[in-house]
């Protein structure tokens, strides 16, 4: 009986390493930016250029991660039980739903809202509540996980299901750090605004 997951393949471990590295990198880099403005300073004090730079970096790392995942799946055993039209249809639907969540999230938040602009001091005026945020708190992460799940079913790879579970675990850990830190940033903004003296007009 063939193995469901071939753990001897280096490509599998490279894909898992990339999946773990990406959110770890952007959380560490963004927190340092918030405390020291090191990225902003690299761009002459322009926080927007700094944010766009880390956005390009995160996007590029995502492309590398996806390429490593596809290569790993090519070297993994196929499960006949999943190699059927029904599983492929579910996989295609999951990938479509994942893409919808990711793209609509990016559209609603914009580049700076999607790629850690709040850590650069680029804050949104109010919480985004339209779709997909009207149905999910973290549609970007859910969408990305669905994309991995869909690809795994499409290619009938049990190893992909294992990778998908790791993706969700890594994102869950990342959210446990990102959520409270982002809330702290906005709470500090609101406190500062509340303490700012209101302007008064002289009576004529």
C-alpha positions in Angstrom: 0.0 0.0 0.0 1.4 3.4 -1.0 1.9 6.1 1.5 -0.7 8.8 1.7 1.9 11.4 2.6 5.5 11.1 1.5 7.4 12.9 4.2 10.8 12.0 2.6 10.3 14.7 0.0 12.2 17.9 0.7 9.7 19.8 -1.4 7.0 19.1 1.2 9.1 20.5 4.1 10.1 23.6 2.0 6.4 24.3 1.4 5.6 24.0 5.1 8.6 26.2 6.0 7.4 28.9 3.6 3.9 28.7 5.0 5.3 29.2 8.5 7.8 31.8 7.6 5.5 34.3 5.8 3.2 35.4 8.6 6.1 35.2 11.1 8.1 37.6 8.9 5.4 40.1 8.3 4.4 40.2 12.0 8.0 40.8 13.2 8.8 43.3 10.4 5.5 45.3 11.0 5.9 45.4 14.7 9.4 46.7 14.4 8.1 49.3 12.0 5.4 50.4 14.5 8.0 50.8 17.2 11.0 52.1 15.3 9.7 53.3 11.8 12.7 51.4 10.3 10.9 50.7 7.0 9.6 54.2 6.8 13.1 55.6 7.4 14.5 53.5 4.6 12.2 55.4 2.3 13.1 58.9 3.6 10.2 59.1 6.0 7.5 58.3 3.5 5.3 55.8 5.3 3.2 55.1 2.1 6.3 54.0 0.2 7.3 51.9 3.1 3.9 50.3 3.2 3.9 49.6 -0.5 7.3 48.1 -0.2 6.3 45.6 2.4 3.1 44.9 0.4 5.2 44.0 -2.6 7.4 41.8 -0.4 4.5 40.0 1.2 2.9 39.5 -2.2 6.1 38.1 -3.7 6.6 35.8 -0.7 3.1 34.5 -1.3 3.9 33.7 -4.9 7.0 31.8 -3.8 4.9 29.9 -1.2 2.3 28.9 -3.8 5.0 27.8 -6.2 6.6 25.6 -3.5 3.2 24.2 -2.6 2.5 23.2 -6.2 5.9 21.6 -6.6 5.4 19.7 -3.4 2.0 18.4 -4.5 3.5 17.2 -7.8 5.8 14.9 -5.8 3.1 13.6 -3.5 1.0 10.4 -3.9 -2.5 10.7 -5.3 -5.4 9.2 -3.4 -7.8 7.3 -5.7 -10.7 8.0 -3.4 -10.3 11.7 -4.0 -9.6 11.3 -7.7 -13.1 11.7 -9.0 -15.4 14.4 -10.5 -17.2 15.1 -7.3 -14.1 15.8 -5.3 -12.7 17.9 -8.2 -15.9 19.9 -8.2 -15.7 20.6 -4.5 -12.1 21.6 -4.9 -12.9 24.0 -7.7 -15.7 25.5 -5.7 -13.4 25.9 -2.6 -10.8 27.6 -4.8 -13.3 30.0 -6.3 -14.7 30.9 -2.9 -11.2 31.4 -1.6 -10.3 33.7 -4.5 -13.6 35.6 -4.0 -12.8 36.2 -0.3 -9.2 37.3 -0.9 -9.9 39.6 -3.8 -13.0 41.2 -2.2 -11.1 41.7 1.0 -8.3 43.5 -0.8 -10.8 45.6 -2.7 -12.6 46.7 0.5 -9.4 47.4 2.5 -7.2 48.8 -0.3 -3.5 48.2 -0.4 -2.6 49.9 2.8 -5.5 48.3 4.7 -4.6 44.9 3.4 -0.9 45.1 3.9 -0.4 46.3 7.5 -0.9 50.0 6.8 -2.0 50.5 10.4 1.5 49.5 11.6 2.8 52.4 9.6 0.3 54.8 11.1 -2.0 54.7 8.1 -5.3 54.1 9.9 -8.7 53.6 8.5 -11.5 56.1 9.5 -13.8 53.3 10.6 -14.2 49.5 10.6 -15.0 47.9 7.3 -18.3 46.1 7.6 -19.3 45.4 3.9 -18.8 42.0 2.3 -16.9 39.8 3.0 -16.4 41.4 6.4 -20.1 41.2 6.9 -19.9 37.4 7.0 -16.4 36.7 8.3 -14.0 38.5 10.7 -10.9 37.3 8.8 -11.9 36.6 5.2 -8.4 37.0 3.9 -7.1 34.1 6.0 -10.2 32.0 5.5 -10.0 32.6 1.7 -6.3 31.6 1.6 -7.0 28.4 3.5 -9.9 27.6 1.2 -7.6 28.0 -1.8 -5.2 25.4 -0.3 -8.0 23.1 0.5 -9.5 23.4 -3.0 -6.2 22.7 -4.7 -5.6 19.7 -2.5 -9.0 18.2 -3.5 -8.5 19.2 -7.2 -5.3 17.3 -7.4 -6.5 14.5 -5.0 -3.4 14.9 -2.7 -3.8 13.8 0.9 -0.6 15.7 1.6 -2.3 18.9 0.5 -5.0 18.3 3.2 -2.2 18.1 5.8 -0.7 21.3 4.4 -4.0 23.0 4.6 -4.4 22.1 8.2 -0.9 23.6 8.8 -2.0 26.8 7.0 -5.0 27.2 9.2 -2.9 26.6 12.3 -0.3 29.1 11.3 -2.9 31.7 10.5 -4.7 31.1 13.8 -1.4 31.7 15.7 -0.8 34.8 13.6 -4.3 36.2 14.4 -3.7 35.7 18.1 -0.9 38.2 17.8 -2.3 40.5 15.1 -5.7 41.0 16.5 -4.8 42.4 19.9 -1.9 44.5 18.5 -4.1 46.1 15.9 -6.8 46.8 18.5 -4.1 48.5 20.6 -3.1 50.7 17.7 -6.7 51.9 17.1 -7.4 52.3 20.8 -4.3 54.5 21.1 -5.5 56.6 18.2 -9.0 57.0 19.7 -7.5 57.9 23.1 -5.3 60.5 21.6 -8.2 62.0 19.6 -10.3 62.1 22.8 -7.6 63.9 24.7 -6.9 66.5 21.9 -8.3 69.9 22.9 -11.2 71.0 20.9 -10.7 74.2 18.9 -12.7 77.2 20.0 -13.8 80.1 17.9 -13.6 83.6 19.2 -16.9 85.3 19.7 -17.3 88.4 17.6 
